[in-house]
């Protein structure tokens, strides 16, 4: 009995396990938008690649498309790796083992299909999207496959006199002059028109000019003024609606068949309707048959290369256009304007082929071509010189290659460095030396280092050789000149190329701190002038110069020099001989007694609310309340709050505050209707210039920060692969201000006590009116605000809000008082002690943390554990 029970238990566990697995798969199927590349089989990756290739996309375009659709960068990288694994020779369906994957597991995703319509934008971008690379290379093939080009015949043209009238055409006959009449007549299938009161006239098969004369003779019987040597009545015949014709398109065409076309249609119109010749069709000998006789032969190349369409005749009903297979086609490759396959007639030569290709490109070597030709069962190569181009004829299958010219110069020398016109120069037939080359470059610059130059020479074995050149000796004749050769490069250095660039720095309390170019005999006063002068906070009595130490092994890091400069930038007599040296760093210190004003604010129920400047560094809350006139009769001291800036507050710098004030001054001077004098106009222009410079600096700094942020984001995405949903859980709330609860009653009773805090810049003291309400928020049935009653406690106010909800976490309830203090519910021996209530308090009841339901994987793990336990019990029982 016990064994049977265990077998039933095992059967039940296995059924449960199977159902849970199916549940897990169904969830993944219903959540297809969150699928990962790891969940796709190799077969599905291959299907994705084939879909992309059928739409004309390569691997890089597929990756770009995936990014546009919102695929994360990490998944795009995985997709690239999977495609590369398949390209490297993995068999279809073969899976590479990944961590946690067992042998035999095959991942499948149902319903994952790539819609070809998604790639319509790529199709629209390329008018020859449907053509294969070989078809695109056939000269003339694209003209009948360009969707942006049409060969529809124009119907809005004057009536051509040579047009042959056929059944279905409409003739409009206008009689004007001494008599007025108009006829709109349709040509019958028998080729006749019926004129009222006159009878039928045969016009079918006649041209418009011939029909006009015939109609004129017949109408002359009614309108006598039409005929004679001095007519007073005139006649005009024109076409109205034209008829359609049926043309048979046969042979090597994309879409052969019988087509109904307008009677104005030409051979090109019919070819375009039939899709043009196919890969085997001729473009040089398209035959038009009329009444079982050859009418003409059309050469498309004449139209493409010369614009000649004289053979492009107008078709008639029952004409037959035959496209024969081509007889001779050759391939031209290399630097020509138009590479590809070209169809050649027997009498055409290589020169004609080059003409069809649009001629040589600028990189082509025109003196010789290479011909590959099949001879029986072998191939042969033949060189064609330029003299043979006109006479040499080509055979079917020939392959002609145009070579590229060599990227080398036969008479070039170069000069670089400290000359006025560096660059390339030619070697004359008489030769050129170093002195002549310098003269061609318009001489040496003042900074040229003439003691030594370098001549780089290319030897016959294409190795590089360098030679030292005494420029000064060659120019003054004390050293022999050097004859230059092809591809010689003469490099004359500048004196500044041979030493470190000099600069000096000034930082501290000057208007334009930074690095400046070094100049000889530069003094500290000169540099301060270049730096825009002192700021108001500068101490001109204490200026330091930090100078580099040279040739000192005692361990000294820098030489410090102290100077005094007065407000007029005059040095003391003993310091006037100090000259700045390269790389000096000048520090302008802040004056010890300089203090910028620091503002605090009082809001609410005081007699003089508003902003106040701190008078000293240890001013307290009680001092500020006293300066504000004290509390008025409506104040509620228990609700007073101190609002203080946090460490996240971005305080404006002194320069930013100064810029803000200057901007306010400029706006005031520019106010409409404001009359300003000349001094104020000059001051306004000066302000505009300085503010524009500040704005440019700010834009550069902002661009620099944005670039650094982009680099940081890229590195984070590439290296850390952090999921945005995961980082949201650890994101900290950043506040620039926070509330500090204070006891204003105790502060005013005991000024200077521990509760009487020292004020800081930006502090705001808020003194509200007496509050008479209590708010209930969070997990209560009806969040509301109730009237404060001294005899009511915490639970009484919860009752006013309908009581706790089922999700309320009662033990964690807390109260926020009007001054910002917080007190929570306390628990002792299972009893809850709730905070006392005061006017303006707010009760918050938090929610219980949500319970996470077990996932399908957890259920599967549990079922696996239970099955393992059952098997173990069975083994123990057995």
C-alpha positions in Angstrom: 0.0 0.0 0.0 2.8 2.3 0.9 4.6 1.7 -2.4 1.4 2.4 -4.4 0.9 5.7 -2.5 4.5 6.7 -3.4 3.9 5.9 -7.0 0.8 8.1 -7.1 2.7 10.9 -5.3 5.5 10.7 -7.9 3.0 10.7 -10.8 1.3 13.8 -9.3 4.7 15.6 -8.9 5.8 14.9 -12.5 2.4 16.1 -13.8 2.8 19.3 -11.7 6.4 19.8 -13.0 5.3 19.4 -16.6 2.4 22.0 -16.2 4.8 24.5 -14.5 7.3 24.2 -17.4 4.5 24.8 -19.9 3.4 27.8 -17.8 6.9 29.2 -17.9 7.1 28.9 -21.7 3.7 30.4 -22.2 4.7 33.4 -20.1 7.7 33.9 -22.3 5.6 33.6 -25.4 3.1 36.2 -24.2 6.0 38.6 -23.3 7.7 38.5 -26.7 8.6 42.2 -26.6 11.0 41.5 -23.7 12.8 38.6 -25.4 16.6 38.5 -25.3 19.0 37.3 -27.9 20.0 34.4 -25.7 16.4 33.2 -26.0 16.7 32.8 -29.8 17.8 29.6 -31.5 20.5 29.6 -34.1 17.8 28.6 -36.7 15.8 31.8 -35.8 19.0 33.9 -36.0 19.5 32.5 -39.5 15.9 33.3 -40.4 16.5 36.9 -39.2 19.7 37.2 -41.3 17.9 35.8 -44.4 15.0 38.2 -43.9 17.4 41.1 -43.7 19.4 40.0 -46.7 16.2 39.6 -48.8 15.4 43.2 -47.9 18.9 44.3 -49.0 20.3 44.8 -45.6 23.8 43.8 -44.5 24.9 42.9 -41.0 25.8 46.5 -40.0 22.4 47.8 -41.3 20.6 45.1 -39.4 22.4 46.2 -36.2 21.5 49.8 -36.9 17.9 48.8 -37.4 17.8 46.9 -34.1 19.1 50.0 -32.3 16.5 52.2 -33.9 13.8 49.8 -32.7 14.9 50.2 -29.1 17.2 47.2 -28.6 19.7 47.8 -25.8 23.4 48.2 -26.8 24.3 45.0 -24.8 21.7 43.0 -26.8 23.0 44.4 -30.1 26.5 43.2 -29.1 25.1 39.7 -28.4 23.3 39.7 -31.8 26.6 40.6 -33.5 28.4 37.8 -31.7 25.7 35.2 -32.6 25.8 36.2 -36.3 29.6 36.0 -36.3 29.4 32.5 -34.7 27.1 31.4 -37.4 29.3 32.9 -40.1 32.3 31.1 -38.7 30.9 27.7 -39.7 28.4 26.6 -37.1 25.9 24.1 -38.5 22.2 25.2 -38.7 20.6 24.5 -35.3 23.9 23.9 -33.5 23.9 25.6 -30.1 26.9 26.8 -28.2 26.7 25.9 -24.5 26.1 28.9 -22.2 26.3 29.0 -18.4 23.4 27.2 -16.9 22.4 25.5 -20.2 22.3 21.7 -20.4 23.1 19.5 -23.4 20.0 18.9 -25.5 18.2 22.1 -24.6 16.9 23.9 -27.7 15.5 27.4 -27.4 12.5 28.3 -29.5 10.4 31.4 -29.8 7.1 31.0 -31.5 5.6 33.8 -33.6 8.8 35.7 -34.2 8.7 36.7 -37.9 10.4 39.7 -39.6 7.9 41.7 -41.6 9.4 42.6 -45.0 7.3 45.8 -45.0 9.6 47.1 -42.3 12.3 47.7 -44.9 10.2 49.7 -47.3 12.3 52.8 -46.5 15.4 51.0 -47.9 13.6 49.9 -51.0 12.4 53.5 -51.6 16.0 54.8 -51.1 17.4 52.7 -54.0 15.6 52.9 -57.3 17.4 49.8 -58.4 16.7 47.8 -55.3 15.3 44.7 -57.1 18.3 44.4 -59.5 21.1 41.9 -58.8 24.7 43.2 -58.9 25.3 41.5 -62.3 22.2 43.2 -63.7 23.3 46.6 -62.5 26.6 46.2 -64.4 24.9 45.7 -67.8 25.0 49.0 -69.6 21.5 50.2 -70.4 19.8 47.7 -68.1 18.9 50.3 -65.4 17.1 52.7 -67.8 14.0 50.4 -68.0 14.1 49.6 -64.2 14.3 53.0 -62.7 11.1 53.7 -60.8 11.9 57.4 -60.9 11.9 57.4 -64.7 8.9 56.9 -67.0 8.6 56.5 -70.8 4.9 57.3 -70.9 4.1 59.1 -74.2 3.1 62.7 -73.9 -0.4 63.3 -75.1 -0.3 67.1 -74.7 1.5 67.9 -78.0 0.2 69.5 -81.2 -1.3 67.2 -83.7 1.5 65.7 -85.8 0.9 66.0 -89.5 2.4 62.6 -90.2 0.2 60.8 -87.6 -1.6 57.8 -89.3 -5.3 57.9 -88.4 -6.8 54.6 -87.2 -10.1 53.2 -86.0 -11.1 54.8 -82.6 -9.4 58.1 -83.2 -11.4 61.3 -82.7 -11.1 64.0 -85.3 -12.1 67.6 -84.5 -12.9 69.6 -87.6 -13.1 73.4 -87.2 -14.6 75.5 -90.1 -14.0 79.3 -89.6 -14.1 82.5 -91.6 -17.2 83.4 -93.7 -18.8 80.2 -92.3 -18.6 78.8 -88.8 -19.0 75.1 -88.0 -17.3 72.5 -85.7 -17.5 68.7 -86.0 -16.3 66.0 -83.5 -16.3 62.8 -85.4 -15.1 59.3 -84.4 -13.3 57.1 -86.9 -15.3 53.9 -87.4 -13.7 50.4 -87.6 -13.9 50.7 -91.3 -11.7 53.8 -91.3 -14.5 56.3 -92.1 -16.0 59.4 -90.5 -19.6 60.5 -91.1 -20.2 64.2 -91.7 -23.8 65.2 -91.4 -25.5 66.2 -94.6 -22.5 65.1 -96.5 -21.8 61.4 -96.0 -18.9 59.2 -95.1 -15.3 60.1 -95.9 -12.5 57.5 -95.7 -9.6 58.6 -93.6 -8.3 55.3 -92.0 -4.7 54.6 -92.8 -4.1 58.2 -94.0 -1.9 60.8 -92.3 -3.5 63.8 -90.7 -2.2 66.0 -93.6 -3.7 63.8 -96.2 -7.0 63.5 -94.4 -7.2 67.3 -94.1 -7.0 67.7 -97.9 -9.6 65.0 -98.5 -12.0 66.5 -95.9 -11.5 69.9 -97.4 -12.4 68.7 -100.9 -15.6 67.1 -99.6 -16.7 70.0 -97.4 -16.1 72.3 -100.3 -19.3 71.0 -101.7 -21.1 72.6 -98.8 -18.8 75.6 -98.0 -17.8 77.0 -101.4 -15.5 79.5 -99.7 -13.1 76.7 -98.8 -12.0 76.2 -102.4 -10.7 78.5 -105.1 -7.8 80.8 -105.4 -9.2 83.4 -103.0 -10.9 81.5 -100.2 -12.8 83.2 -97.4 -13.5 80.1 -95.3 -10.8 78.0 -93.7 -10.6 74.5 -92.2 -8.5 72.9 -89.4 -8.3 69.2 -88.5 -6.9 68.0 -85.2 -7.0 65.0 -83.0 -9.2 64.8 -80.0 -9.1 61.5 -78.0 -6.7 59.1 -79.6 -7.1 55.4 -80.0 -5.2 52.5 -78.4 -3.0 50.1 -80.3 -2.0 46.5 -79.6 1.7 45.7 -79.8 3.3 42.3 -79.4 6.5 42.3 -77.3 8.4 39.0 -77.8 11.9 37.7 -77.2 14.4 38.3 -74.4 12.2 40.6 -72.3 11.5 40.8 -68.6 7.7 40.6 -69.2 7.0 39.6 -72.8 3.4 39.7 -74.1 0.8 41.8 -75.9 0.4 45.3 -74.6 -2.3 47.9 -75.2 -0.6 51.3 -75.6 -1.7 54.8 -76.7 -1.3 55.3 -80.4 1.4 57.9 -79.8 3.6 55.2 -78.2 7.1 54.6 -79.5 9.4 51.6 -79.2 10.9 52.9 -76.0 7.4 53.2 -74.5 6.7 49.6 -75.4 10.1 48.4 -74.0 9.5 50.1 -70.7 6.0 48.6 -70.4 7.6 45.1 -71.0 10.3 45.7 -68.4 13.1 46.1 -70.9 15.5 43.4 -72.2 16.5 40.7 -69.7 20.0 39.6 -68.9 20.3 37.8 -72.3 18.5 40.4 -74.4 20.2 42.7 -76.9 20.2 46.5 -76.5 21.8 47.1 -79.9 19.5 45.3 -82.4 15.8 45.6 -81.3 13.7 44.8 -84.4 10.3 46.3 -85.2 8.1 44.3 -87.7 5.1 45.8 -89.4 2.9 43.8 -91.7 5.4 40.9 -91.4 8.2 43.0 -92.7 11.2 44.4 -90.9 10.5 48.1 -90.4 13.5 49.3 -88.4 16.2 48.3 -85.9 16.5 50.3 -82.7 19.9 50.8 -80.9 19.4 51.9 -77.3 23.1 52.8 -77.1 22.6 55.6 -79.6 20.0 57.1 -77.3 22.2 56.6 -74.1 25.5 57.9 -75.6 24.4 60.4 -78.3 20.8 61.3 -77.4 19.8 60.0 -80.9 16.4 58.4 -81.0 15.7 58.7 -84.7 15.1 55.0 -84.9 12.6 55.2 -82.0 9.6 55.1 -84.4 6.0 55.5 -83.5 4.2 52.1 -83.3 1.0 51.1 -85.0 -1.6 48.6 -84.3 -0.4 44.9 -84.5 3.3 45.9 -84.7 5.7 43.3 -83.3 8.8 44.2 -81.4 11.4 41.4 -81.1 14.4 41.5 -78.7 16.9 38.9 -79.9 19.7 37.5 -77.6 22.8 39.5 -77.6 25.6 38.4 -79.9 28.7 39.9 -78.3 29.1 41.3 -74.8 32.4 42.4 -73.2 33.3 43.5 -69.7 35.3 46.7 -68.9 36.9 47.2 -65.5 39.1 49.7 -63.9 39.2 53.5 -63.6 36.6 54.5 -66.2 33.6 56.6 -65.7 31.2 53.7 -66.1 32.3 50.1 -65.5 30.2 47.1 -66.5 29.2 44.9 -69.4 28.8 46.4 -72.8 27.3 45.0 -76.0 29.4 45.4 -79.0 28.7 45.3 -82.8 31.2 43.5 -85.1 32.6 46.7 -86.6 33.0 48.5 -83.2 36.5 48.9 -81.7 38.0 49.4 -78.2 37.7 53.2 -78.8 33.9 52.8 -79.1 33.9 50.7 -75.9 35.7 53.5 -74.0 33.2 56.0 -75.4 30.3 53.9 -74.2 32.0 53.8 -70.7 32.1 57.6 -70.7 35.9 57.8 -71.1 38.8 57.3 -68.8 38.7 58.6 -65.2 41.5 60.9 -63.9 43.3 57.9 -62.3 43.4 55.8 -65.4 46.6 54.7 -67.2 45.6 55.5 -70.8 48.6 54.1 -72.7 47.9 50.4 -72.3 44.9 48.1 -71.7 45.0 44.4 -70.7 42.7 42.1 -72.6 41.7 38.6 -71.4 40.2 36.4 -74.2 39.0 32.8 -74.3 40.8 30.7 -77.0 39.2 27.2 -77.3 39.8 25.6 -74.0 42.2 28.2 -72.6 42.5 31.8 -71.8 45.1 34.3 -73.1 46.2 37.8 -72.1 47.0 40.5 -74.6 48.3 44.0 -74.2 46.6 46.8 -76.2 48.6 50.0 -76.8 46.8 53.3 -77.3 47.6 53.2 -81.1 45.5 50.0 -81.3 42.3 51.4 -79.7 40.8 52.6 -83.0 41.3 49.4 -85.0 41.1 46.5 -82.5 37.7 44.8 -82.5 36.4 42.8 -79.6 34.9 39.3 -79.3 32.1 38.0 -77.1 33.3 37.3 -73.5 36.4 39.6 -73.7 37.4 41.2 -70.5 39.3 44.5 -70.7 41.1 46.0 -67.7 42.2 49.6 -67.4 45.2 50.1 -65.1 45.8 52.9 -62.7 48.5 55.5 -63.1 51.4 55.4 -60.7 51.1 57.6 -57.7 54.6 59.1 -58.0 56.1 62.3 -59.4 58.9 62.5 -61.8 60.2 66.0 -61.1 59.0 67.0 -57.6 60.9 68.4 -54.7 59.4 69.6 -51.4 60.4 72.1 -48.8 58.8 72.5 -45.3 59.3 74.4 -42.1 60.4 78.0 -41.6 60.0 79.4 -45.1 57.4 81.7 -46.4 55.9 79.4 -49.0 56.4 75.7 -48.1 55.1 73.1 -50.5 55.9 71.3 -53.7 58.1 72.6 -56.5 59.2 71.3 -59.9 62.8 70.5 -60.9 63.7 72.4 -64.1 65.7 70.7 -66.8 68.8 72.6 -65.7 68.4 71.2 -62.2 67.9 72.9 -58.8 69.9 73.3 -55.7 69.1 74.1 -52.0 69.7 77.8 -52.5 67.4 78.0 -55.5 64.7 76.0 -53.7 64.7 78.4 -50.8 64.4 81.4 -53.2 61.4 79.7 -54.9 59.9 79.4 -51.4 60.4 83.2 -51.1 63.1 82.9 -48.5 63.6 82.0 -44.8 61.3 83.3 -42.0 62.9 85.2 -39.2 62.5 82.2 -36.8 64.4 79.8 -39.1 67.2 77.7 -37.5 69.9 78.0 -40.1 72.5 76.0 -38.2 71.2 72.6 -39.3 68.5 71.4 -41.7 67.6 67.9 -42.8 67.4 66.7 -46.4 65.3 63.5 -46.8 66.2 61.6 -50.0 64.6 58.5 -51.5 67.3 56.1 -52.7 67.0 53.9 -55.8 66.0 50.9 -53.6 63.2 53.0 -52.1 64.9 53.3 -48.7 65.0 56.7 -46.9 68.2 58.6 -46.4 68.7 61.8 -44.4 71.5 64.4 -44.9 72.5 67.3 -42.7 72.5 70.6 -44.5 74.3 73.8 -43.5 71.7 76.4 -44.6 73.7 79.4 -43.4 76.9 78.3 -45.1 75.0 77.6 -48.4 73.3 81.0 -48.4 76.5 83.0 -47.6 78.6 80.9 -50.0 81.0 79.3 -47.4 79.5 75.8 -48.0 78.9 74.1 -51.4 75.3 73.9 -52.7 73.7 70.6 -52.9 72.0 69.5 -56.2 68.5 68.1 -55.4 66.9 65.0 -56.8 63.4 63.8 -57.5 61.3 63.4 -54.3 63.9 65.2 -52.1 62.3 66.9 -49.1 64.1 69.8 -47.4 63.0 70.4 -43.8 64.1 73.7 -42.2 63.1 73.8 -38.5 62.0 76.8 -36.6 63.8 77.9 -33.5 60.6 77.4 -31.6 60.3 73.8 -32.8 63.5 73.1 -31.0 62.4 74.3 -27.6 59.5 74.1 -25.2 56.7 76.6 -25.7 56.9 79.3 -22.9 54.0 80.5 -20.9 53.2 82.0 -17.6 50.1 81.7 -15.3 48.2 84.0 -13.0 45.5 82.8 -10.7 43.5 84.2 -7.8 41.8 87.5 -7.5 42.2 88.9 -11.0 39.4 89.4 -13.5 40.8 87.1 -16.2 42.9 84.4 -14.6 44.6 81.8 -16.7 47.7 81.1 -18.8 49.4 83.8 -21.0 52.1 83.7 -23.6 55.5 84.6 -22.2 57.3 87.7 -23.4 60.7 89.0 -22.4 61.0 91.7 -19.8 57.4 91.1 -18.7 56.7 92.3 -15.1 54.0 91.3 -12.6 52.2 94.6 -13.2 52.2 94.0 -16.9 50.7 90.6 -16.4 48.0 91.9 -14.0 47.1 94.4 -16.7 46.7 91.7 -19.3 44.6 89.7 -16.8 42.1 92.5 -16.5 43.3 94.0 -13.2 42.5 93.2 -9.6 39.2 92.1 -8.3 37.7 94.1 -5.4 38.6 91.2 -3.1 42.3 91.2 -4.1 45.1 91.8 -1.7 47.7 93.8 -3.6 50.1 93.7 -0.7 50.7 90.0 -0.9 51.5 88.6 -4.3 53.5 85.4 -4.7 55.6 84.1 -7.7 56.2 80.4 -7.8 59.3 79.8 -10.0 60.6 76.5 -11.3 63.8 75.3 -9.7 66.6 74.4 -12.1 69.9 72.6 -11.4 69.1 72.3 -7.7 69.5 68.8 -6.1 68.9 69.9 -2.5 65.2 68.9 -2.7 63.8 72.4 -3.2 60.5 72.3 -5.1 60.0 75.9 -6.1 61.4 79.3 -5.5 58.9 81.7 -3.9 59.1 85.4 -4.5 56.8 87.9 -2.6 55.9 91.2 -4.2 53.8 94.3 -3.4 51.9 96.1 -6.1 49.7 99.1 -5.3 46.2 99.7 -6.8 47.8 101.7 -9.6 49.9 98.6 -10.5 53.2 100.2 -9.4 55.9 98.0 -7.9 58.0 98.9 -4.9 61.4 100.3 -6.0 63.2 97.2 -4.7 60.8 94.9 -6.7 60.8 96.9 -10.0 63.8 94.9 -11.2 61.9 91.5 -11.0 61.2 90.2 -14.4 59.0 87.2 -15.0 60.6 84.0 -16.3 59.0 81.2 -18.4 56.6 79.0 -16.5 56.2 81.4 -13.5 53.0 81.1 -11.6 51.7 84.3 -10.0 49.2 84.0 -7.1 47.0 87.0 -6.2 45.6 86.4 -2.7 42.2 87.4 -1.3 42.3 90.2 1.2 41.9 88.9 4.7 39.4 91.5 5.6 37.1 91.0 2.5 33.7 89.5 3.2 30.9 89.1 0.8 27.4 89.8 2.1 25.5 86.7 3.2 21.7 86.8 3.1 19.1 85.1 5.2 15.3 85.4 5.1 12.4 85.6 7.6 9.0 84.6 6.4 5.6 84.6 8.0 4.3 86.2 11.2 7.0 88.7 12.2 6.7 92.5 12.0 9.4 93.0 9.3 9.6 89.9 7.1 12.1 89.8 4.3 15.8 89.4 3.5 18.5 90.3 6.0 22.2 90.5 5.7 24.2 88.7 8.5 26.0 91.2 10.6 28.6 88.8 12.0 29.6 85.2 11.6 27.9 84.0 14.9 24.5 85.6 14.5 21.7 83.3 15.8 18.0 82.7 15.2 17.0 84.9 18.2 19.1 87.8 16.9 17.4 87.6 13.5 13.9 87.4 14.9 14.7 90.5 17.0 16.0 92.4 13.9 12.7 91.4 12.2 10.8 93.1 15.0 9.9 90.0 16.9 6.8 87.8 16.6 3.4 89.4 16.0 0.1 88.4 17.7 -0.8 85.8 15.0 2.5 83.8 15.1 2.5 80.1 16.0 6.1 79.6 17.4 5.6 75.8 17.7 5.2 75.6 14.0 8.3 77.6 13.2 10.8 75.9 10.8 14.3 76.5 9.7 14.9 75.8 6.0 18.6 75.2 5.3 20.5 74.3 2.2 21.9 70.8 1.9 25.3 69.7 0.6 23.6 69.2 -2.8 22.7 72.9 -3.2 24.8 74.5 -6.0 25.7 77.8 -4.6 26.3 80.6 -7.1 29.9 81.6 -7.4 31.1 85.1 -6.8 31.6 85.6 -10.6 28.0 84.3 -11.3 26.6 86.7 -8.7 28.6 89.6 -10.2 27.4 88.6 -13.8 23.8 88.5 -12.6 24.0 92.0 -11.1 25.8 93.4 -14.2 23.1 91.9 -16.4 20.5 93.6 -14.2 22.3 96.9 -14.7 22.5 96.4 -18.5 18.8 95.6 -18.7 18.0 98.8 -16.7 20.1 100.9 -19.0 18.5 99.4 -22.0 14.9 99.9 -20.7 12.7 101.5 -23.3 12.5 105.3 -22.9 15.5 105.4 -20.6 17.7 108.5 -21.3 21.4 107.8 -20.8 24.4 110.0 -21.2 27.7 109.3 -23.1 29.4 107.8 -20.0 26.6 105.4 -19.5 26.6 104.4 -23.2 30.3 103.6 -23.0 29.6 101.7 -19.8 26.8 99.8 -21.5 29.0 98.8 -24.4 31.7 97.6 -22.0 29.1 95.5 -20.2 27.8 93.9 -23.4 31.4 92.9 -24.4 32.2 91.3 -21.0 28.8 89.5 -20.8 29.3 88.1 -24.4 32.7 86.8 -23.5 31.3 85.2 -20.3 28.5 83.6 -22.4 31.1 82.1 -24.9 33.1 80.7 -22.0 30.0 79.2 -20.5 29.0 77.6 -23.8 32.5 76.0 -24.2 32.3 74.7 -20.6 28.9 73.3 -21.2 30.0 71.5 -24.3 33.0 70.1 -22.5 30.7 68.8 -19.7 28.3 67.3 -22.2 31.1 65.5 -24.0 32.4 64.1 -20.7 28.9 63.0 -19.8 28.5 61.2 -23.2 31.8 59.4 -22.7 30.9 58.4 -19.2 27.5 57.1 -20.4 29.1 55.2 -23.2 31.7 53.6 -20.9 28.9 52.7 -18.4 26.8 51.0 -21.1 29.8 49.2 -22.6 31.6 48.1 -19.5 29.0 47.8 -16.8 25.9 46.8 -18.8 23.7 48.2 -16.1 19.9 47.7 -16.4 18.0 50.9 -16.0 15.3 49.1 -14.1 17.8 47.8 -11.6 19.5 51.2 -11.0 16.1 52.8 -10.2 16.0 50.8 -7.0 19.2 52.4 -5.6 18.7 55.9 -7.0 19.0 58.4 -4.1 16.7 61.4 -3.7 18.7 64.6 -4.0 17.2 67.7 -2.4 18.8 71.1 -2.3 17.0 72.2 0.9 15.8 70.5 4.0 13.6 71.3 7.0 15.1 71.6 10.5 12.7 71.5 13.4 13.3 74.2 15.9 11.6 75.2 19.2 11.1 78.9 18.7 9.5 79.4 22.2 12.6 78.0 23.9 14.9 80.0 21.6 13.3 83.3 22.4 13.2 82.5 26.1 16.9 81.5 26.2 18.8 83.4 23.5 22.2 81.9 22.9 21.2 78.4 24.1 22.1 75.2 22.4 18.7 75.3 20.6 19.5 78.9 19.3 21.3 77.8 16.1 24.0 79.9 14.4 22.6 81.0 11.0 24.2 80.2 7.7 23.9 81.9 4.3 20.6 81.0 2.6 18.8 80.0 5.8 15.0 80.8 5.8 13.1 81.0 9.1 9.3 80.4 8.4 6.9 81.4 11.2 3.3 80.3 10.3 0.0 81.4 11.7 -1.5 79.2 14.3 -2.6 76.0 12.7 -6.0 74.4 13.6 -6.0 71.2 11.5 -4.5 67.7 11.4 -4.0 65.8 8.1 -4.2 62.0 7.6 -2.3 60.5 4.7 -1.2 57.1 3.5 -3.0 53.8 4.2 -6.2 55.1 5.6 -9.6 54.5 4.1 -10.4 58.2 3.5 -7.4 60.5 3.6 -8.6 63.8 4.8 -7.9 66.9 7.0 -9.7 67.2 10.3 -10.1 70.1 12.8 -7.6 69.9 15.7 -9.1 69.1 19.1 -6.8 69.0 22.1 -8.6 66.0 23.7 -8.3 63.8 20.6 -5.4 61.4 20.2 -3.7 59.6 17.3 -6.3 56.8 17.0 -9.2 59.3 17.2 -7.8 61.0 14.1 -7.4 57.7 12.3 -11.0 57.0 13.0 -11.9 60.3 11.4 -10.2 59.1 8.3 -12.2 55.8 8.3 -9.6 53.7 10.0 -6.6 51.7 8.7 -6.7 49.9 5.3 -5.9 46.2 5.1 -2.4 47.1 3.7 -1.6 49.5 6.5 1.6 49.0 8.4 0.3 50.3 11.8 3.5 49.7 13.7 5.4 52.1 11.4 3.0 55.0 11.5 4.5 58.4 12.3 3.6 62.0 12.8 5.3 65.1 11.2 4.8 68.2 13.3 4.4 71.7 11.9 8.0 72.6 12.7 9.4 69.6 10.8 10.0 67.2 13.7 9.0 63.6 13.2 7.9 61.0 15.8 7.0 57.4 15.1 4.8 54.8 16.8 6.6 52.8 19.5 6.0 49.2 20.4 6.6 47.6 23.9 5.4 44.1 24.9 2.9 44.0 22.0 1.4 47.4 23.0 1.6 50.4 20.6 2.3 53.9 21.9 1.2 56.4 19.3 2.7 60.0 19.1 0.8 62.9 20.7 -1.0 65.3 18.4 -0.4 69.0 18.0 -2.0 71.6 15.6 -0.7 71.4 12.1 0.6 67.8 12.5 0.4 65.3 9.6 -0.2 61.6 10.2 1.4 59.2 7.7 0.5 55.5 7.6 2.9 53.5 5.3 1.9 50.4 3.3 3.1 46.9 3.9 5.8 45.9 1.5 4.4 44.0 -1.5 4.8 40.2 -1.5 6.6 38.9 -4.5 4.8 36.0 -6.1 6.8 32.9 -6.9 8.0 32.9 -10.5 7.6 30.0 -12.9 11.3 29.2 -12.4 10.8 29.1 -8.6 7.8 26.8 -9.0 9.8 24.6 -11.3 12.7 24.5 -8.7 10.2 23.6 -5.9 8.6 20.9 -8.0 12.1 19.5 -8.9 13.0 19.5 -5.2 9.8 17.7 -4.3 10.3 15.1 -7.0 13.9 14.5 -5.8 12.6 14.2 -2.2 10.0 11.7 -3.3 12.5 9.6 -5.1 14.8 9.6 -2.0 11.9 8.5 0.2 11.1 5.7 -2.3 14.7 4.5 -2.3 14.7 4.6 1.5 11.4 2.6 1.7 12.7 0.1 -0.8 
